[in-house]
């Protein structure tokens, strides 16, 4: 879903354990997307490197995504969404995230303008 919304090809994906379904594993494998999913079956030849990569993906996801969503939920009241349909809920969340991003861009532009002056 993220690829269709952002029109950007994902190369690395970190997700909660609920998303490591067989369908998602097949999709990731067929599209050459690395994941932090727990391995099924025997350990491979490069298991140590795979574990290190998975740990880095998990750390980045936790730091960036969860921190960003937590801030947005608190500051832009995304936790108070009372949408009646799935489409409306997605729209509210999508707009809330974009408002947060727009404000962050504005803050950065203001800082650059102050430094330039």
N, C-alpha and C positions, 0 to 999 in steps of 0.2 A: 504494500500500500504506500509506503514512504516513497518508493521509486516513482510511482504514478503521480503522487502529489508534487514532488520536487523536480521531476524530470531529470534526475541524477542517478547514474548507475552506482549501486552500493557494492563495495568490495569487502567490507567488514561489517558484521552485524552483531550487536550484543543485545540479548533479550532475556527476560525472566524465564525460568524453567517451564512455565506454562506454555510457552511458544515452541518448545522443541519437539513438536509433533513430527510424525513420519512425513507428512505432506510438506511441512516447512523444511525438513532436512533434504528431501528430494529437490525442492525448489532451489535451495541454496547450493546444493551440489551441481545441479544442472546449469546454474548461472555463475559458477565459480565464485561464490560468495563464502568467505570465511566466517565462521560463527564461534561463539563461546559455549555451544551446547555440550552437555556431558556426553562423552563417547559411549556408543553402544557396542558391545562385543569386545573382542580382544584388542589390546593395545597395539598400535602400529610401530613401525620401525623408528619413526621420529616422534614418539609420544612425548618426550621431554620438551621438545620445541613447541609441540601443539599445546601442551599445558601452559607454557610460558606465554604464548600468544593469547590463549583464552583468558589468562589472568590479566593481561594488559587490556584486552577488550572490556572485560568486566569492570576494571578500575575506571577506564575512560567513560564508560556508559554511566556508571554510578556517579561519577564526579560531574560530568557535563549535563547529561539528560535529566537525571533525577533532581539535581540541584536546580536546574533551570525550571523544570516543571513545578517544583516546590515553591520557588520564588514567584512564578507566574500565578500559581493557584492562590497564593496569599495576597499578592499585591493587586491582581486584576480580578479577584473574586471568582476565579474559575471553579472553585470548590462549591460555589453556590448555584451552579447551573441547574435549572429545573426544566430541561427540555423534555418534550413528550415523545419525540421520535428519535431514532438513531441518527438520521440525517441531520436533524436540527442540533443534536448534541455535538456531532462532528463539526458542524458549521460554527457553533459557539466556541468550541475549543480552538479551531483553526483561526478564527478571528482574534481570540484572546492572545494566542501565541504571536500572531502578526503584529498586534498592537504593542506587545512587549518588545518585539524586535525593532519596530519603528521607533519606539522611545529610546531604545539602546543606541540605535544609529544616530538619532538626534543628539543624545548626550555626547557621543564620540565626536560628532561634527562641532559641537559647541566647544569641547575641550581643545580641538585643533584650532578653532578660530581664536580662542583666548591665547594659545601659545604663539600663534602667528602675529598677534597684535602687539 
